[in-house]
Amino acid sequence: MTSGIYQGPTSYGDPGFSRFVRSTFLSAAGYDEGDTDRPIIGVGHSVSDFTACHREMPALLDAVKRGVAQAGGLPLAFPTMSLGEVFLSPTSMMFRNLLALEVEELIRAQPMDGVVLLGGCDKTVPGQLMGAVTAGRPTLEVVAGPMIARSWRGERVGACTDCRRMWSNHRAGQLSEEDIVSASTVLAPTGGTCMVMGTASTMAILVEVLGLAVPGSATAPAPSGDRLRVGVASGRRIVSMFSEQLTPDRVLSRSSFLNSAIVLAAIGGSTNAVVHLLALARRANVDLTIHDVGTATARVPVIVDCRPSGAGFLDDLHNAGGVPAVLSELESKLDLSATTALGTSLGEYLENASGPITPQTVIRPLATPVAEAGLIVLAGSLAPDGAVLKASAASPDLLRHRGPAVVFDGVDDMQARLDEVDVTPDSVLVLRGCGPAAAGMPEAGAIPIPRRLAAKGVTDMLRVSDARMSGTAFGTVVLHVAPEGQYGPLGLVRDGDLVELDADSGQLDLLVDPEVLKERRHAQPNVELDTTRWRTLQAQIVGQASEGADIPFPRG
């Protein structure tokens, strides 16, 4: 049997007994043939007390199950790993690939005809989808949805761009201990993911563009009725997707990934999305490189006025028409043949979609954008296999910069010496030992401004690393340098070496004689990771950031 509750029998050596025992335990759970003679829809969720922003998810889970039942399916919920960024050590990225393995095996091992996955913060969405794409069942993602912003002392604020700004001001002595405690009570006022264009919001939008979420679903706030209606609609749609056998391989294409890269630039999205898109493409057997992403994002202006590239929040974008309105504004740049989760082409969908709701100022026309450049993929002698820079969140005067390196070997070294090193505003802060193999790629790339400079009013410096940074962060920060330090030129940088960034030409270079680098090569640092079985295994086999930082398996 290839579908229904009796597919994939437990291996007892007797298929009849396997079916009998399964029916026995279904009966114990209160199910009869009227329930089980339907399409079986797994509903994987990431509810966890350690992922505070998912606290609205139980109601969303109920909404999805209601939609499945309304469409004639039987919803069966199951938990997945929950990767809430702020409660995980050393970083949620350490466990994204483990989540992908778990979800793939749960979808394959449990009897389901289609699956709806509920995720949000921060690596749950890409991890769940990596596993689901590999498993090959009809799949939809339903994101937790963003928080709703509040005000602090007359200023509208929200997690976590303002968290970082306020903490920087606190380090510089501009906010007192009482101030920072007061602010912490309003920066994350509701359930939901960060309400700025961080990784959670970015991935929610890109999943909708990829065709793995129902159109119009990405931006509805977590506490809203809109979010619950998205859950119901997704539950209804997944049953139809099973009937149509609309599996991920029929949805995902090179066009859908390139469209997503264009949208990534246009929304001023998180640099983390580049790693996740590359990993998803490899899972889907779609030929996509980091340089393809760079080509797609080049000359795409930022048209969504949302922090950290702009001033607004996700609920503003939702009120302005959400992703459908953004796609309508970008229609001339997109491949309209790409498939949506509705089974229709993007062009067919946009024929009936409305543009931005007026009056509004969040979604700008292409002719009058928020910024001319959103995301830039770099290359050069310091990053032979690529690096990324969120130009829209950088200081314009630093996008072309040459300065002496101040080098840190790992997060612990950086934390211990940051405020003691000899540094000027022209220095280039270089952090290595934070790549996928060395440390699981923590969000440490947005190195804090050394305290003595912050106290003098310095708010940004050129920073270069093999780490990631939160999509909520800002600054001139070059990330995902590949190969990472222990394998590439980043490991050869010494204090005082000149590092040059030319964002306009897409270059990141180490201005040191190649013969000198050859002499240094034997002494590249190798930062040891805390040893656990998973961390040791991943460190031995994980791919580089330029390939999605996934565990490589034979393709096809």
Number of C-alpha atoms within 10 A of each C-alpha: 8 10 15 17 24 21 15 18 19 16 9 9 9 10 14 11 14 17 16 12 13 16 18 13 11 16 12 10 9 8 13 13 10 8 17 17 14 19 25 25 28 24 27 24 27 27 22 18 12 15 21 19 27 28 21 20 25 14 14 27 25 18 21 29 26 20 24 30 20 15 19 16 26 26 27 15 18 13 15 22 21 28 28 24 22 14 13 15 11 16 20 23 26 23 23 27 23 20 25 28 19 17 26 22 15 20 22 17 14 16 20 26 28 29 27 30 29 27 32 32 30 26 27 29 29 28 29 30 26 27 25 32 25 22 22 19 22 29 29 28 29 31 35 35 35 34 28 27 22 16 13 14 8 7 8 15 24 26 25 23 24 19 19 16 14 18 17 19 18 17 18 21 13 14 15 13 10 8 12 15 11 13 19 15 10 17 24 23 16 20 20 26 32 30 31 34 31 30 26 33 28 23 29 26 28 26 27 24 30 26 29 26 28 22 22 19 27 31 28 27 26 27 21 14 12 17 25 24 17 24 30 23 21 28 30 21 22 31 28 20 21 21 12 11 15 20 21 23 16 15 22 23 22 17 17 26 27 24 25 27 27 28 30 27 30 32 30 32 35 28 29 25 22 27 21 25 27 25 27 24 22 24 24 22 17 20 12 19 18 22 17 16 24 23 16 24 24 19 16 26 26 31 30 29 25 25 27 25 28 20 14 22 26 30 21 22 25 23 15 21 22 25 26 25 21 25 23 18 19 18 15 9 13 20 16 18 14 24 24 25 28 19 16 14 17 24 18 14 16 16 9 9 16 14 18 25 16 10 7 13 16 26 28 19 17 15 9 11 17 25 19 19 22 30 32 29 27 28 22 17 19 28 25 18 21 26 31 27 24 25 28 27 25 22 17 12 8 19 19 16 17 20 19 20 25 22 24 22 17 25 19 10 12 20 13 11 12 21 15 11 12 10 17 15 16 15 21 27 29 28 30 29 28 28 31 29 28 27 25 25 27 22 22 21 26 26 23 22 23 23 17 16 17 20 17 9 12 15 18 21 25 29 22 30 31 35 30 28 25 22 27 26 26 22 24 22 29 29 30 31 31 27 24 27 30 22 19 18 23 28 26 23 25 16 14 13 17 18 24 23 25 16 19 12 11 19 21 27 19 22 16 15 8 11 8 10 15 11 10 15 15 9 10 16 17 15 18 11 15 11 10 9 8 11 18 14 13 23 19 12 15 19 19 24 31 23 24 25 25 27 19 15 9 6 9 8
